[in-house]
């Protein structure tokens, strides 16, 4: 169950990162509220997952989901560049997360 909770914590990290970008420096109310709620939810779920998962594993998976997800959201929704180098970098993050998960 901790892995499922950690996965949702990572998804909320994507939500708050995207909302942070959309808030335009916290000058727009709705994205700012979404960002704050997403942060609280993400940190809360991470804390729950860490009750039974090692710190390093949980934190790496959480940040990995957030970083790769934010990269994908930026490409799909914001028109950010999709280059070979950026895709390779994202794949290396995923590879690191898988290695961490299976070494647990």
Secondary structure as UniProt FT lines:
FT   HELIX           2..22
FT   TURN            23..27
FT   HELIX           29..49
FT   TURN            50..52
FT   HELIX           55..78
FT   HELIX           84..103
//
